[in-house]
Amino acid sequence: MSNSVKQIEKYLELTVLASESKIQREVFGYNRTESFEPNKKYADLLRRGWYKDLYERVEISVPGVRSRIFYYKGRRGEMETLLANQGETVESFILKNEL
């Protein structure tokens, strides 16, 4: 199967939250720390699906870290409902679980 935004969308329907690196590794088998191939193709695919509104991107602020950290999640909203029932937010879930 060729790489597509639909693969990312399906993956995110089954995953609570995923970083860009995790999506690239688990959906496409691409590990940016072990490859000489640039990640531009995979990053562009990820952003293309986000621009098409197939899934959401969440920015997380980590105390003491200046870089911007993004996680992606499916559009279904099930995660927010589950976390709200437990009295948590997406940000607190990520920080607590070190995703």
Helices and strands as residue ranges (DSSP letters): H 5-14, E 18-19, H 20-28, H 40-51, E 55-60, E 69-74, H 78-85, H 90-97
